[in-house]
Amino acid sequence: MDGAANWRPTQGADSAAYAAAAPAGGDWRTQLQPEGRSRVVNKIVETLEKHLPVSVPEGLSELHKIAVWFEEKIYTEATNQYDYLREISLKLLSMESQTNTQQNPGNAQVIPNQNPLGPGTLH
């Protein structure tokens, strides 16, 4: 899949540059095609399916409703296209990271016990 659904913010990207790309005196949302929003919703649904597997059509319908609600919330609150894509990308990456950590607990950072004798024990 290409376009907005696979977009990832680059380190040091300047949101002002993206805001400047909006039409003068207009809203950035007029530049975003409905197909682009549909691709974003589909990507959200894919991610949700990985983390919340469903076996019935009603469950898939619910995931789609959640994805549409989430996309609409970010779309409404975003100040520009960069902000819109960044917020969605960060949330999806966060979900992926949480799942990877849960599936591979051996990869999580282990912090050794700093008090091996237990609480209240005098040294």
Secondary structure, DSSP 4 states (H G I P E B T S, - for coil): --GGGG--PPTT--HHHHHHTSPTTS-GGGGS-HHHHHHHHHHHHHHHHHHS---SHHHHHHHHHHHHHHHHHHHHH-SSHHHHHHHHHHHHHHHHHHHHHHH-GGGSPP---S-TT-TT---
